[in-house]
Amino acid sequence: MTLLDEYSEENARESARHRVSRRSVLRAVMAGAGGYAYAQFRLAEAAFAAGGGVAGQAGVVVSGRHISFVPAEDGVLKPAMAVTAQLVSKTGKLPPNLRAHIDVGTAPGQYGTKVEAGIQHLTGRYTIPGGPVGSQFYLKATITGLKPGTVHHYRVRLSDGTVSGDAHFTTAPARKSAVPAPFTFTAFADVGTNTAPTDPKYAWGQNPQSVVAAGGTWPAGVFDNNAYLPDDPIAGPHGTDKRPALTQTLLMATQQPVFTLLAGDICYANASGSGLPADDTTALTRKPLKGKNLFNPYAWDVFLNQIEPLAASTPWMFATGNHDMEPLYGDTKFLGDSPDHGYGGLIARLDFPDNGPKSCPSVYRFIYANVGFVSVDANELSSEVRTNTGYSGGAQVEWLKRTLKDWRAEGGKAADIDFIVVFLHHCAYSTTNNHASDGGVRDALDPLFSKYQVDLVIQGHNHLLERTDPIRYGRRTRPAPDGATIHPATDGVTYICVGSGGRPRYPFRDAPGPKAPAPKGVKPKGPEKLRAGERYRGYQPPGGANSSENNTGNIVNSYVWSAEKTEIKPAGHPSGTRVPETIDWSQVRYDGYAFIAVDVVPAAPGARTTLTVRSLADALPGTKQPFTEIDKFTLARTAGHAALPKKP
């Protein structure tokens, strides 16, 4: 664990090296103590009180509690749970001798076990002139020795008398006992926040040269989601839900998930998303200096408080996206000699399992009942945003190959794994206008997923929902409309993008033309001449079917990112180039906010087992319902028969 004074000394050294004036440093420190620290405390205090917390003598509150599974090296879940929470005070400092514990028991108020927790002080590795001096404290503990498949209650207790409210969680069922009970998990991506502070007394200042000034709010849509387009039917001025990211977290709770997956782009503290060094001095203009990224570490406070109502009791498992390459933090304090890929802050704030490649902190695996799950770091494979491309030197793909091979080995230790679900950020398959498909991700993963019969791939990056037909080795095998049953063993892999988690939505592709060119030699005809439109249960195109948009699966103006011609973008980061492609695999398209609920029904060996994916749209206009099911499909296998036959 890193000591507080080590961080302070390093921050001072970096400040001196970059010749930051004493006045600039003092201004930043005072703003952090008097402005951001107060803002932090106000946010945390409200969450703490809402959760039933009682403050102690030191004036410290506990907020942003979230829990995660603890898998062993082979992915089998231990009878344990990782707990992280934030500790916040009015001054931005903690008492020097403050200690923390987690009390664990069988019911509220009946806590028979005490687990000591560590406290990590996270601050930027260098001072940003005129920007926030990020100073945050995170309590971290792993509760072990629990009973499988059992409800456990817990609370956070500090040595000054501070006590959080009660929360509870259920450990995963024991493996290889009876047939596991049916369960549901939820997933989304590109979430961000809808609950950033707006109190002018302590919010982001109007003067871009000062961290905090009298009056003003956070710049809308820079470090939060709150800049939706006027024509947005859900979150716009005349929409049905002004805070979809917050709403979806609460709606997921109605599905009673045993855990939630977040496929990257978590809170958008890095608003620029290309992993370059940090700069906050131009935040109000939304235009960082060339070669820099806008960064505000306090977006994490807002996000963790926003998800706490679900995450304090339901494990959240995270993958990393391009906005999670945080430029303010190095990794050497956490990962020894690992690459400096900007994940140091995430490691402190979250609980990534450590059973993946040592150089890839957000790559890991876990097994729940008859399903194997893998988190993949698509930043390392991307042809579009190439800041972190190749940082593992091939270690991630080799580890992934071994994992999939082990899980599909005939007679192997994982013979009870029927389904394999992978979640990652950049899309291998998507038709959106903003990012579409990433050729680096597709080329690296599609052959492995096809060979080892991955069942479902959950993606993000594109701010909408899109599902493919089943694909094998780059080709659609069959149409799978709403309500279809897919047999992955013969049909192939289904890819679904759920980047519909709350950030302002993206459009699908324009009609074929200069802005959306078709591949060479392809001449659009019929619906192909129209812009790519939506395609989901109950959708009616404006003016009738195919009158103004292509709502079929045939799209000639999509594209895929290629690394063959890498260039430096005007913002200063390396990127690939767009290559037009014609596609026939886009089955469902929804240009709004949604999450997926996945229902798994395990079975005895030889019987039919299923994994059913329901796409649930947030506050669909005209339905008068909090959410509406717009698509459903089922993956089916024979339990205990998912292994690949050995080669003769």
Buried (B, 14 or more C-beta within 10 A) or exposed (E): EBEBEEBEEBBEEBBEEEEBEEEBBEBBBEBBBBBBBBBBBBBBBBBBBEBEBEBBEBBBBBBBBBBBBBBBEBBBBBBBBBBBBBBBBBBBBBBEEBEBBBBBBBEBEEBEBEBEBEBBBBBBBBBBBBBBBBBBBBBBBBBEEBEBBBEBBBBBBBBBEBBBBBBBBBBBBBBEEEBBEEBBBBBBBBBBBBBBBBEBEBBBBBBBEBBBBEEBBBBBBBBBBBEBEEEBBBBBEEBBBBBBBBBBBBBBBEBEBBBBBBBBBBBBBBBBBBBBBBBBBBBBEBEBBEEBBBBBBBBBBBBBBBBBBBBBBBBBBBBBBBBBBBBBBBBEBBBEEBBBBBBBBBBBBBBBBEBBBBBBBBBBBBBBBBBBBBBBBBBBBBBBBBBBBBBBEEBBBEBBBEBBBBBBBEEEEBBBBBBBBBBBBBBBBBBBBBBBBBBBBBBBBBBBBBBBBBBBBBBBBBBBBBBBBBBBEBEBBEEBEBEBEBBBBEBBBBBBBBBBBBBBBBBBBBBBEEEBBBEEEBEBEEBBBBBBBBBBBEBEBEEEEBEBBBBBBBBBBBBBBBBEEEEEEEBBBBBBBBBBBBBBBBBBBBBBBBBBBBBBBBBEEEEEBBBBBBBBBBBBBEEEEBBBBBBBBBBBBBBBEBBBEEEE
